[in-house]
Amino acid sequence: MEISKATFCNWKSRYGGMEASDVKWMKDLEEENASLKRMFANLSMDHEILKEVISKKAGILPAKRAD
């Protein structure tokens, strides 16, 4: 199996000065970050669904928030 020169250069620039434990730590953080992003997306979807249900039950349109 070969990798492209571009892939090698990307890996080298990303992991070049790291120890093995640093790479593992970084991979763990990336996995945790991906998991948190999925949780956020799910909770955001749940929030939007609940807002819609509440607005239908109350018979009003949801008010726009000024963020």
N, CA, C and O atoms as a CHARMM CRD file, in Angstrom:
* protein
*
  268
    1    1 MET  N      0.84400  -1.17100   0.00000 PROA 1      0.00000
    2    1 MET  CA     0.00000   0.00000   0.00000 PROA 1      0.00000
    3    1 MET  C      0.89100   1.23600   0.00000 PROA 1      0.00000
    4    1 MET  O      1.80500   1.36200   0.81500 PROA 1      0.00000
    5    2 GLU  N      0.61600   2.11900  -0.90300 PROA 2      0.00000
    6    2 GLU  CA     1.37300   3.36400  -0.97000 PROA 2      0.00000
    7    2 GLU  C      0.46800   4.53500  -0.63700 PROA 2      0.00000
    8    2 GLU  O     -0.74600   4.48800  -0.83500 PROA 2      0.00000
    9    3 ILE  N      1.08900   5.57800  -0.13000 PROA 3      0.00000
   10    3 ILE  CA     0.35800   6.82100   0.10000 PROA 3      0.00000
   11    3 ILE  C      0.95500   7.89300  -0.79900 PROA 3      0.00000
   12    3 ILE  O      2.11100   7.80900  -1.21200 PROA 3      0.00000
   13    4 SER  N      0.16000   8.88100  -1.08700 PROA 4      0.00000
   14    4 SER  CA     0.65900   9.94100  -1.96000 PROA 4      0.00000
   15    4 SER  C      1.63700  10.83000  -1.19500 PROA 4      0.00000
   16    4 SER  O      1.65300  10.86200   0.03500 PROA 4      0.00000
   17    5 LYS  N      2.43900  11.53700  -1.95400 PROA 5      0.00000
   18    5 LYS  CA     3.39500  12.45600  -1.34400 PROA 5      0.00000
   19    5 LYS  C      2.65300  13.54800  -0.57100 PROA 5      0.00000
   20    5 LYS  O      3.09800  13.97100   0.49600 PROA 5      0.00000
   21    6 ALA  N      1.52200  14.00000  -1.11400 PROA 6      0.00000
   22    6 ALA  CA     0.73100  15.03200  -0.43900 PROA 6      0.00000
   23    6 ALA  C      0.23300  14.53900   0.92000 PROA 6      0.00000
   24    6 ALA  O      0.26800  15.27700   1.90400 PROA 6      0.00000
   25    7 THR  N     -0.23100  13.28200   0.96800 PROA 7      0.00000
   26    7 THR  CA    -0.69400  12.70700   2.23000 PROA 7      0.00000
   27    7 THR  C      0.44400  12.64100   3.22900 PROA 7      0.00000
   28    7 THR  O      0.28000  13.00500   4.39300 PROA 7      0.00000
   29    8 PHE  N      1.59700  12.17700   2.77500 PROA 8      0.00000
   30    8 PHE  CA     2.76000  12.09400   3.65400 PROA 8      0.00000
   31    8 PHE  C      3.12400  13.46900   4.20200 PROA 8      0.00000
   32    8 PHE  O      3.39400  13.61300   5.39400 PROA 8      0.00000
   33    9 CYS  N      3.13200  14.47800   3.33700 PROA 9      0.00000
   34    9 CYS  CA     3.47500  15.84000   3.77300 PROA 9      0.00000
   35    9 CYS  C      2.45600  16.36700   4.77900 PROA 9      0.00000
   36    9 CYS  O      2.82100  17.03300   5.74800 PROA 9      0.00000
   37   10 ASN  N      1.17500  16.06500   4.54700 PROA 10     0.00000
   38   10 ASN  CA     0.14000  16.47600   5.50600 PROA 10     0.00000
   39   10 ASN  C      0.35600  15.81300   6.85600 PROA 10     0.00000
   40   10 ASN  O      0.29100  16.47300   7.89300 PROA 10     0.00000
   41   11 TRP  N      0.61300  14.51000   6.84800 PROA 11     0.00000
   42   11 TRP  CA     0.85400  13.79500   8.09800 PROA 11     0.00000
   43   11 TRP  C      2.09100  14.33500   8.79900 PROA 11     0.00000
   44   11 TRP  O      2.09400  14.53600  10.01400 PROA 11     0.00000
   45   12 LYS  N      3.13500  14.56600   8.02200 PROA 12     0.00000
   46   12 LYS  CA     4.38600  15.05400   8.61000 PROA 12     0.00000
   47   12 LYS  C      4.18500  16.42000   9.24600 PROA 12     0.00000
   48   12 LYS  O      4.67800  16.67300  10.34600 PROA 12     0.00000
   49   13 SER  N      3.46000  17.30600   8.55900 PROA 13     0.00000
   50   13 SER  CA     3.23800  18.64100   9.12500 PROA 13     0.00000
   51   13 SER  C      2.33700  18.57800  10.35300 PROA 13     0.00000
   52   13 SER  O      2.45700  19.39900  11.26200 PROA 13     0.00000
   53   14 ARG  N      1.44300  17.60500  10.37400 PROA 14     0.00000
   54   14 ARG  CA     0.51300  17.49300  11.49500 PROA 14     0.00000
   55   14 ARG  C      1.13000  16.78100  12.69700 PROA 14     0.00000
   56   14 ARG  O      0.93100  17.19900  13.83800 PROA 14     0.00000
   57   15 TYR  N      1.86800  15.71900  12.44600 PROA 15     0.00000
   58   15 TYR  CA     2.36200  14.87300  13.53100 PROA 15     0.00000
   59   15 TYR  C      3.88500  14.86600  13.66200 PROA 15     0.00000
   60   15 TYR  O      4.42200  14.15600  14.51100 PROA 15     0.00000
   61   16 GLY  N      4.58600  15.64100  12.83900 PROA 16     0.00000
   62   16 GLY  CA     6.04100  15.57800  12.75700 PROA 16     0.00000
   63   16 GLY  C      6.80000  15.67500  14.05700 PROA 16     0.00000
   64   16 GLY  O      7.68600  14.85500  14.29900 PROA 16     0.00000
   65   17 GLY  N      6.49600  16.63600  14.90300 PROA 17     0.00000
   66   17 GLY  CA     7.26900  16.82500  16.12500 PROA 17     0.00000
   67   17 GLY  C      6.68800  16.14900  17.34400 PROA 17     0.00000
   68   17 GLY  O      7.11700  16.43000  18.46300 PROA 17     0.00000
   69   18 MET  N      5.72500  15.26800  17.16000 PROA 18     0.00000
   70   18 MET  CA     5.02600  14.66600  18.29700 PROA 18     0.00000
   71   18 MET  C      5.61500  13.32500  18.69000 PROA 18     0.00000
   72   18 MET  O      6.14600  12.57800  17.86800 PROA 18     0.00000
   73   19 GLU  N      5.49800  13.05300  19.96900 PROA 19     0.00000
   74   19 GLU  CA     5.79600  11.72000  20.48400 PROA 19     0.00000
   75   19 GLU  C      4.55400  10.85300  20.26000 PROA 19     0.00000
   76   19 GLU  O      3.46800  11.36000  19.97500 PROA 19     0.00000
   77   20 ALA  N      4.73600   9.54900  20.39300 PROA 20     0.00000
   78   20 ALA  CA     3.60800   8.63200  20.18800 PROA 20     0.00000
   79   20 ALA  C      2.46300   8.94000  21.15100 PROA 20     0.00000
   80   20 ALA  O      1.29500   8.87600  20.76600 PROA 20     0.00000
   81   21 SER  N      2.79000   9.27300  22.39800 PROA 21     0.00000
   82   21 SER  CA     1.73800   9.57600  23.37900 PROA 21     0.00000
   83   21 SER  C      0.98100  10.84900  22.99500 PROA 21     0.00000
   84   21 SER  O     -0.22000  10.96100  23.24300 PROA 21     0.00000
   85   22 ASP  N      1.69200  11.81300  22.38600 PROA 22     0.00000
   86   22 ASP  CA     1.03700  13.04600  21.93800 PROA 22     0.00000
   87   22 ASP  C      0.05300  12.75700  20.81000 PROA 22     0.00000
   88   22 ASP  O     -1.03600  13.32800  20.76200 PROA 22     0.00000
   89   23 VAL  N      0.44500  11.86800  19.90600 PROA 23     0.00000
   90   23 VAL  CA    -0.43100  11.51300  18.78500 PROA 23     0.00000
   91   23 VAL  C     -1.68600  10.82600  19.31300 PROA 23     0.00000
   92   23 VAL  O     -2.79400  11.12200  18.86500 PROA 23     0.00000
   93   24 LYS  N     -1.51100   9.90400  20.27100 PROA 24     0.00000
   94   24 LYS  CA    -2.66800   9.21600  20.85700 PROA 24     0.00000
   95   24 LYS  C     -3.57500  10.21900  21.55200 PROA 24     0.00000
   96   24 LYS  O     -4.79600  10.15300  21.40700 PROA 24     0.00000
   97   25 TRP  N     -2.99400  11.14400  22.30300 PROA 25     0.00000
   98   25 TRP  CA    -3.76600  12.16700  23.00600 PROA 25     0.00000
   99   25 TRP  C     -4.55700  13.00600  22.00200 PROA 25     0.00000
  100   25 TRP  O     -5.72800  13.31000  22.22800 PROA 25     0.00000
  101   26 MET  N     -3.91000  13.38000  20.89000 PROA 26     0.00000
  102   26 MET  CA    -4.57200  14.18900  19.86900 PROA 26     0.00000
  103   26 MET  C     -5.71800  13.41300  19.21300 PROA 26     0.00000
  104   26 MET  O     -6.79700  13.96300  18.99600 PROA 26     0.00000
  105   27 LYS  N     -5.48600  12.14600  18.90000 PROA 27     0.00000
  106   27 LYS  CA    -6.53600  11.31200  18.30400 PROA 27     0.00000
  107   27 LYS  C     -7.72300  11.17900  19.25800 PROA 27     0.00000
  108   27 LYS  O     -8.87800  11.24600  18.83700 PROA 27     0.00000
  109   28 ASP  N     -7.42500  10.98900  20.56200 PROA 28     0.00000
  110   28 ASP  CA    -8.49800  10.88800  21.55300 PROA 28     0.00000
  111   28 ASP  C     -9.31800  12.17500  21.60500 PROA 28     0.00000
  112   28 ASP  O    -10.54500  12.12900  21.68300 PROA 28     0.00000
  113   29 LEU  N     -8.64400  13.31200  21.56100 PROA 29     0.00000
  114   29 LEU  CA    -9.34800  14.59600  21.56300 PROA 29     0.00000
  115   29 LEU  C    -10.19900  14.76900  20.31000 PROA 29     0.00000
  116   29 LEU  O    -11.31500  15.28400  20.37900 PROA 29     0.00000
  117   30 GLU  N     -9.67200  14.33900  19.16400 PROA 30     0.00000
  118   30 GLU  CA   -10.43800  14.43700  17.91800 PROA 30     0.00000
  119   30 GLU  C    -11.69000  13.57300  17.98000 PROA 30     0.00000
  120   30 GLU  O    -12.75500  13.98500  17.52000 PROA 30     0.00000
  121   31 GLU  N    -11.56500  12.36300  18.55200 PROA 31     0.00000
  122   31 GLU  CA   -12.72300  11.47900  18.69300 PROA 31     0.00000
  123   31 GLU  C    -13.75300  12.08700  19.64100 PROA 31     0.00000
  124   31 GLU  O    -14.95300  12.05500  19.36900 PROA 31     0.00000
  125   32 GLU  N    -13.27400  12.64500  20.76300 PROA 32     0.00000
  126   32 GLU  CA   -14.18200  13.27600  21.71400 PROA 32     0.00000
  127   32 GLU  C    -14.88600  14.47400  21.07100 PROA 32     0.00000
  128   32 GLU  O    -16.08700  14.67200  21.26000 PROA 32     0.00000
  129   33 ASN  N    -14.13900  15.25600  20.32300 PROA 33     0.00000
  130   33 ASN  CA   -14.70700  16.42000  19.64300 PROA 33     0.00000
  131   33 ASN  C    -15.79300  15.98900  18.65400 PROA 33     0.00000
  132   33 ASN  O    -16.85700  16.60600  18.59100 PROA 33     0.00000
  133   34 ALA  N    -15.52900  14.94200  17.89000 PROA 34     0.00000
  134   34 ALA  CA   -16.52300  14.44200  16.93300 PROA 34     0.00000
  135   34 ALA  C    -17.77700  13.96400  17.66200 PROA 34     0.00000
  136   34 ALA  O    -18.89600  14.20800  17.21200 PROA 34     0.00000
  137   35 SER  N    -17.58400  13.28700  18.78400 PROA 35     0.00000
  138   35 SER  CA   -18.71400  12.81200  19.57400 PROA 35     0.00000
  139   35 SER  C    -19.53600  13.98200  20.11400 PROA 35     0.00000
  140   35 SER  O    -20.76600  13.94800  20.07500 PROA 35     0.00000
  141   36 LEU  N    -18.86400  15.00800  20.61300 PROA 36     0.00000
  142   36 LEU  CA   -19.56400  16.18500  21.13000 PROA 36     0.00000
  143   36 LEU  C    -20.31600  16.91900  20.02300 PROA 36     0.00000
  144   36 LEU  O    -21.41400  17.42800  20.24900 PROA 36     0.00000
  145   37 LYS  N    -19.73100  16.97300  18.83400 PROA 37     0.00000
  146   37 LYS  CA   -20.41300  17.61200  17.70500 PROA 37     0.00000
  147   37 LYS  C    -21.68800  16.85400  17.34400 PROA 37     0.00000
  148   37 LYS  O    -22.71400  17.46800  17.05000 PROA 37     0.00000
  149   38 ARG  N    -21.62500  15.51100  17.36700 PROA 38     0.00000
  150   38 ARG  CA   -22.81900  14.70800  17.08300 PROA 38     0.00000
  151   38 ARG  C    -23.89400  14.94400  18.14800 PROA 38     0.00000
  152   38 ARG  O    -25.07600  15.08800  17.83400 PROA 38     0.00000
  153   39 MET  N    -23.45900  14.98000  19.42600 PROA 39     0.00000
  154   39 MET  CA   -24.41800  15.23700  20.50200 PROA 39     0.00000
  155   39 MET  C    -25.07100  16.60400  20.33700 PROA 39     0.00000
  156   39 MET  O    -26.28200  16.74200  20.51000 PROA 39     0.00000
  157   40 PHE  N    -24.27600  17.60600  20.00600 PROA 40     0.00000
  158   40 PHE  CA   -24.81000  18.95300  19.80700 PROA 40     0.00000
  159   40 PHE  C    -25.82600  18.96900  18.67200 PROA 40     0.00000
  160   40 PHE  O    -26.88700  19.58100  18.79100 PROA 40     0.00000
  161   41 ALA  N    -25.50300  18.30200  17.58300 PROA 41     0.00000
  162   41 ALA  CA   -26.42500  18.25800  16.44200 PROA 41     0.00000
  163   41 ALA  C    -27.73900  17.59100  16.84100 PROA 41     0.00000
  164   41 ALA  O    -28.81600  18.07000  16.48500 PROA 41     0.00000
  165   42 ASN  N    -27.65100  16.49400  17.57400 PROA 42     0.00000
  166   42 ASN  CA   -28.86500  15.79800  18.01400 PROA 42     0.00000
  167   42 ASN  C    -29.69400  16.66300  18.95700 PROA 42     0.00000
  168   42 ASN  O    -30.91500  16.74000  18.82400 PROA 42     0.00000
  169   43 LEU  N    -29.03000  17.31000  19.90800 PROA 43     0.00000
  170   43 LEU  CA   -29.75200  18.15900  20.84900 PROA 43     0.00000
  171   43 LEU  C    -30.36600  19.37000  20.15100 PROA 43     0.00000
  172   43 LEU  O    -31.46800  19.79600  20.49800 PROA 43     0.00000
  173   44 SER  N    -29.66800  19.91400  19.18400 PROA 44     0.00000
  174   44 SER  CA   -30.20800  21.04700  18.43300 PROA 44     0.00000
  175   44 SER  C    -31.45900  20.63600  17.67200 PROA 44     0.00000
  176   44 SER  O    -32.43900  21.37900  17.61600 PROA 44     0.00000
  177   45 MET  N    -31.41300  19.44800  17.08800 PROA 45     0.00000
  178   45 MET  CA   -32.56900  18.94600  16.35900 PROA 45     0.00000
  179   45 MET  C    -33.73800  18.71600  17.32400 PROA 45     0.00000
  180   45 MET  O    -34.87500  19.08400  17.03000 PROA 45     0.00000
  181   46 ASP  N    -33.44800  18.10700  18.47100 PROA 46     0.00000
  182   46 ASP  CA   -34.49100  17.89200  19.47800 PROA 46     0.00000
  183   46 ASP  C    -35.10400  19.22100  19.91400 PROA 46     0.00000
  184   46 ASP  O    -36.32100  19.33300  20.06200 PROA 46     0.00000
  185   47 HSD  N    -34.26800  20.20900  20.11400 PROA 47     0.00000
  186   47 HSD  CA   -34.72700  21.53300  20.53800 PROA 47     0.00000
  187   47 HSD  C    -35.67300  22.13900  19.50000 PROA 47     0.00000
  188   47 HSD  O    -36.72600  22.67200  19.84800 PROA 47     0.00000
  189   48 GLU  N    -35.29300  22.05600  18.23600 PROA 48     0.00000
  190   48 GLU  CA   -36.14000  22.60700  17.16900 PROA 48     0.00000
  191   48 GLU  C    -37.47500  21.87100  17.09200 PROA 48     0.00000
  192   48 GLU  O    -38.52000  22.49200  16.89600 PROA 48     0.00000
  193   49 ILE  N    -37.43900  20.55900  17.24500 PROA 49     0.00000
  194   49 ILE  CA   -38.67300  19.76600  17.21100 PROA 49     0.00000
  195   49 ILE  C    -39.58200  20.15400  18.37100 PROA 49     0.00000
  196   49 ILE  O    -40.78700  20.32800  18.18900 PROA 49     0.00000
  197   50 LEU  N    -39.00700  20.28900  19.56000 PROA 50     0.00000
  198   50 LEU  CA   -39.80400  20.66100  20.72600 PROA 50     0.00000
  199   50 LEU  C    -40.39300  22.06300  20.58100 PROA 50     0.00000
  200   50 LEU  O    -41.53500  22.30300  20.97200 PROA 50     0.00000
  201   51 LYS  N    -39.61700  22.98300  20.02100 PROA 51     0.00000
  202   51 LYS  CA   -40.15100  24.32900  19.78600 PROA 51     0.00000
  203   51 LYS  C    -41.34400  24.27300  18.84200 PROA 51     0.00000
  204   51 LYS  O    -42.34300  24.96100  19.04900 PROA 51     0.00000
  205   52 GLU  N    -41.23300  23.45700  17.81500 PROA 52     0.00000
  206   52 GLU  CA   -42.32400  23.32800  16.84600 PROA 52     0.00000
  207   52 GLU  C    -43.56300  22.72400  17.50100 PROA 52     0.00000
  208   52 GLU  O    -44.67800  23.19600  17.27800 PROA 52     0.00000
  209   53 VAL  N    -43.37200  21.68400  18.30400 PROA 53     0.00000
  210   53 VAL  CA   -44.49500  21.04200  18.99200 PROA 53     0.00000
  211   53 VAL  C    -45.17100  22.02700  19.93500 PROA 53     0.00000
  212   53 VAL  O    -46.39800  22.11600  19.96700 PROA 53     0.00000
  213   54 ILE  N    -44.38300  22.75800  20.69300 PROA 54     0.00000
  214   54 ILE  CA   -44.94300  23.72200  21.64500 PROA 54     0.00000
  215   54 ILE  C    -45.71600  24.81100  20.91200 PROA 54     0.00000
  216   54 ILE  O    -46.80600  25.19800  21.33300 PROA 54     0.00000
  217   55 SER  N    -45.15000  25.30000  19.81900 PROA 55     0.00000
  218   55 SER  CA   -45.83900  26.36700  19.08800 PROA 55     0.00000
  219   55 SER  C    -47.15000  25.86900  18.48800 PROA 55     0.00000
  220   55 SER  O    -48.12600  26.61800  18.43300 PROA 55     0.00000
  221   56 LYS  N    -47.18600  24.62300  18.04100 PROA 56     0.00000
  222   56 LYS  CA   -48.43000  24.07100  17.48800 PROA 56     0.00000
  223   56 LYS  C    -49.46700  23.87200  18.58500 PROA 56     0.00000
  224   56 LYS  O    -50.65500  24.11700  18.37500 PROA 56     0.00000
  225   57 LYS  N    -49.01200  23.42500  19.76300 PROA 57     0.00000
  226   57 LYS  CA   -49.94400  23.22400  20.87200 PROA 57     0.00000
  227   57 LYS  C    -50.49300  24.54900  21.36900 PROA 57     0.00000
  228   57 LYS  O    -51.65800  24.63400  21.75600 PROA 57     0.00000
  229   58 ALA  N    -49.67200  25.57300  21.36200 PROA 58     0.00000
  230   58 ALA  CA   -50.10400  26.88400  21.84500 PROA 58     0.00000
  231   58 ALA  C    -50.85600  27.64800  20.76200 PROA 58     0.00000
  232   58 ALA  O    -51.51300  28.64700  21.05500 PROA 58     0.00000
  233   59 GLY  N    -50.76900  27.19600  19.52400 PROA 59     0.00000
  234   59 GLY  CA   -51.45500  27.85100  18.42900 PROA 59     0.00000
  235   59 GLY  C    -50.81900  29.16100  18.01400 PROA 59     0.00000
  236   59 GLY  O    -51.48300  30.04800  17.47800 PROA 59     0.00000
  237   60 ILE  N    -49.53200  29.27200  18.26800 PROA 60     0.00000
  238   60 ILE  CA   -48.81700  30.49500  17.88600 PROA 60     0.00000
  239   60 ILE  C    -47.57200  30.12600  17.11200 PROA 60     0.00000
  240   60 ILE  O    -47.09800  28.99100  17.16200 PROA 60     0.00000
  241   61 LEU  N    -47.06000  31.09200  16.40700 PROA 61     0.00000
  242   61 LEU  CA   -45.78900  30.89700  15.72200 PROA 61     0.00000
  243   61 LEU  C    -44.66200  31.17300  16.69800 PROA 61     0.00000
  244   61 LEU  O    -44.79500  32.04000  17.56200 PROA 61     0.00000
  245   62 PRO  N    -43.56900  30.46400  16.58200 PROA 62     0.00000
  246   62 PRO  CA   -42.45200  30.71700  17.49700 PROA 62     0.00000
  247   62 PRO  C    -41.88600  32.11900  17.28800 PROA 62     0.00000
  248   62 PRO  O    -41.72600  32.57700  16.15700 PROA 62     0.00000
  249   63 ALA  N    -41.59000  32.78300  18.38800 PROA 63     0.00000
  250   63 ALA  CA   -41.00000  34.12300  18.31200 PROA 63     0.00000
  251   63 ALA  C    -39.54300  34.00400  17.90000 PROA 63     0.00000
  252   63 ALA  O    -38.84900  33.06300  18.28400 PROA 63     0.00000
  253   64 LYS  N    -39.09400  34.96000  17.12100 PROA 64     0.00000
  254   64 LYS  CA   -37.69400  34.96900  16.70800 PROA 64     0.00000
  255   64 LYS  C    -36.87100  35.57100  17.82300 PROA 64     0.00000
  256   64 LYS  O    -37.21700  36.61800  18.37100 PROA 64     0.00000
  257   65 ARG  N    -35.77700  34.90500  18.15700 PROA 65     0.00000
  258   65 ARG  CA   -34.87600  35.39800  19.19300 PROA 65     0.00000
  259   65 ARG  C    -33.84200  36.31500  18.58300 PROA 65     0.00000
  260   65 ARG  O    -33.38300  36.09500  17.46200 PROA 65     0.00000
  261   66 ALA  N    -33.48600  37.32000  19.30900 PROA 66     0.00000
  262   66 ALA  CA   -32.40800  38.22100  18.87700 PROA 66     0.00000
  263   66 ALA  C    -31.13500  37.75000  19.55500 PROA 66     0.00000
  264   66 ALA  O    -30.88000  38.07800  20.71400 PROA 66     0.00000
  265   67 ASP  N    -30.34600  36.99000  18.83900 PROA 67     0.00000
  266   67 ASP  CA   -29.09100  36.46200  19.41600 PROA 67     0.00000
  267   67 ASP  C    -27.96700  37.42200  19.24200 PROA 67     0.00000
  268   67 ASP  O    -26.84500  37.14300  19.66500 PROA 67     0.00000
